[in-house]
């Protein structure tokens, strides 16, 4: 049965215990009953601990909620290195997919007279002579960081904006 949240931004909206949402609020501005989903631990005797401990076993397993030293943790929507995770539709709840990027493959053949130095750059040109003829050999580099996009991060991601991942406990 849904619990009715009476916080000002969510008046008359049904919310389920354990529901996870992204909010455009800072951590300390979350509506009543919502908690920052960062893995914080609560005593089993606290109102939050009681709610977390009463969630289904599947939910606790899917979101790595476990008991330890009379405490229980909130779901954690952050990777081990602190990066927030994108939420995506899936047939497998809580299945984390690591970073990946499609292969970028290029091939250059022939003589290049000039490059715009954006993506490709002629690094060196040498002339070779063999069997009475000459040919030009060029070393050409390929570097996506010259496209003007921030390539100093440790992952590949689309343009995005941060929201606060939150879990509803209703207490």
C-alpha positions as CSV (number, residue, x, y, z in Angstrom):
1,X,0.0,0.0,0.0
2,X,1.5,3.4,-0.9
3,X,2.4,5.9,1.7
4,X,1.2,9.4,1.1
5,X,4.1,11.9,1.4
6,X,3.0,15.2,2.8
7,X,6.2,17.2,2.0
8,X,5.6,20.5,0.2
9,X,7.1,19.5,-3.2
10,X,5.3,16.2,-3.3
11,X,1.8,16.9,-2.0
12,X,-0.7,14.2,-2.7
13,X,1.7,11.9,-4.5
14,X,2.0,8.2,-3.6
15,X,5.5,7.1,-2.7
16,X,6.6,3.6,-1.8
17,X,9.0,2.7,1.0
18,X,12.4,1.9,-0.7
19,X,11.6,3.9,-3.8
20,X,14.7,5.6,-5.3
21,X,14.5,8.9,-7.1
22,X,16.7,11.7,-8.3
23,X,15.9,15.0,-6.8
24,X,17.0,18.6,-7.8
25,X,17.6,19.4,-4.2
26,X,20.7,19.5,-2.1
27,X,21.1,16.7,0.4
28,X,19.9,18.8,3.4
29,X,16.9,20.1,1.4
30,X,15.3,16.7,0.6
31,X,11.6,16.3,1.5
32,X,10.7,14.7,4.8
33,X,11.1,10.9,4.7
34,X,13.7,11.0,1.9
35,X,17.4,10.1,2.6
36,X,20.5,10.6,0.6
37,X,21.3,7.2,-1.0
38,X,25.0,7.1,-0.1
39,X,25.2,4.0,2.0
40,X,25.0,5.7,5.4
41,X,24.5,3.2,8.2
42,X,21.7,3.4,10.9
43,X,21.2,1.6,14.1
44,X,18.7,-1.3,13.9
45,X,16.8,0.4,16.8
46,X,16.5,3.7,14.9
47,X,13.3,4.4,12.9
48,X,15.4,4.4,9.7
49,X,17.1,1.1,10.7
50,X,13.7,-0.6,11.4
51,X,12.4,0.5,8.0
52,X,15.5,-0.7,6.2
53,X,15.6,-4.0,8.0
54,X,11.9,-4.6,7.1
55,X,12.5,-4.2,3.4
56,X,12.2,-7.4,1.3
57,X,15.2,-9.7,1.2
58,X,15.3,-9.3,-2.6
59,X,15.4,-5.5,-2.3
60,X,18.2,-5.7,0.4
61,X,20.2,-8.1,-1.8
62,X,19.7,-6.0,-5.0
63,X,20.8,-2.8,-3.3
64,X,23.5,-4.4,-1.1
65,X,21.8,-3.5,2.1
66,X,23.2,-5.6,5.0
67,X,23.3,-5.9,8.7
68,X,26.6,-5.3,10.5
69,X,27.3,-4.6,14.2
70,X,23.6,-3.8,14.9
71,X,23.5,-1.4,12.0
72,X,22.0,-1.5,8.5
73,X,22.9,0.7,5.5
74,X,20.9,2.8,3.0
75,X,21.3,1.9,-0.7
76,X,24.4,3.5,-2.2
77,X,24.0,5.0,-5.6
78,X,27.7,5.8,-5.9
79,X,30.5,3.7,-7.3
80,X,33.5,2.7,-5.1
81,X,35.5,5.6,-6.5
82,X,32.8,8.2,-5.6
83,X,31.3,8.7,-9.0
84,X,27.5,8.8,-9.1
85,X,25.9,6.1,-11.3
86,X,23.4,6.7,-14.1
87,X,20.0,5.0,-13.5
88,X,18.8,3.1,-16.5
89,X,16.0,0.7,-17.4
90,X,17.1,-2.9,-17.0
91,X,15.7,-6.4,-16.7
92,X,18.2,-7.1,-14.0
93,X,17.7,-4.8,-11.0
94,X,20.9,-3.3,-9.6
95,X,23.1,-4.8,-12.3
96,X,26.1,-2.4,-12.5
97,X,27.7,-1.9,-16.0
98,X,31.3,-0.7,-15.9
99,X,32.5,2.1,-18.1
100,X,33.0,1.3,-21.8
101,X,33.4,3.1,-25.1
102,X,32.9,1.8,-28.6
103,X,36.1,1.3,-30.5
104,X,37.3,4.3,-32.5
105,X,39.1,2.9,-35.6
106,X,40.8,4.9,-38.3
107,X,42.9,4.2,-41.4
108,X,44.9,6.6,-43.4
109,X,46.3,5.7,-46.8
110,X,48.1,7.8,-49.4
111,X,49.8,11.1,-49.2
112,X,48.2,13.8,-47.0
113,X,49.2,17.3,-48.0
114,X,47.7,19.0,-45.0
115,X,45.6,18.3,-41.9
116,X,43.5,20.8,-39.9
117,X,45.2,19.5,-36.7
118,X,41.8,19.0,-35.0
119,X,41.6,15.2,-35.0
120,X,44.4,14.1,-37.2
121,X,47.9,15.7,-37.2
122,X,50.9,15.1,-39.4
123,X,53.7,14.4,-36.9
124,X,56.5,13.9,-39.4
125,X,57.2,13.5,-43.1
126,X,60.1,11.6,-44.6
127,X,61.0,10.9,-48.2
128,X,62.1,7.4,-49.2
129,X,64.0,6.5,-52.4
130,X,63.9,3.0,-53.8
131,X,64.4,1.5,-57.2
132,X,64.7,4.9,-59.0
133,X,61.6,6.5,-57.5
134,X,60.7,8.4,-54.4
135,X,57.7,8.4,-52.1
136,X,56.6,10.4,-49.1
137,X,55.9,8.6,-45.8
138,X,54.0,10.5,-43.1
139,X,53.3,9.6,-39.5
140,X,49.9,10.8,-38.6
141,X,48.5,10.9,-35.1
142,X,44.8,10.6,-34.1
143,X,43.8,12.3,-30.9
144,X,40.2,12.9,-29.8
145,X,41.3,15.3,-27.1
146,X,42.0,17.9,-29.9
147,X,38.3,18.1,-30.5
148,X,37.8,20.6,-27.7
149,X,35.8,18.4,-25.4
150,X,37.0,17.7,-21.8
151,X,39.1,14.6,-22.0
152,X,40.7,14.8,-18.6
153,X,38.2,12.6,-16.8
154,X,38.4,8.9,-15.9
155,X,35.2,7.9,-17.7
156,X,33.2,8.6,-20.9
157,X,29.8,10.1,-20.3
158,X,27.3,12.4,-22.0
159,X,26.7,16.0,-21.0
160,X,24.9,15.7,-17.7
161,X,23.7,17.6,-14.6
162,X,23.9,16.3,-11.0
163,X,20.8,15.4,-9.0
164,X,20.7,13.9,-5.5
165,X,19.9,10.2,-5.5
166,X,17.5,9.6,-2.6
167,X,15.6,6.7,-1.1
168,X,12.2,7.0,0.6
169,X,11.9,5.5,4.1
170,X,9.0,7.6,5.3
171,X,10.4,8.3,8.7
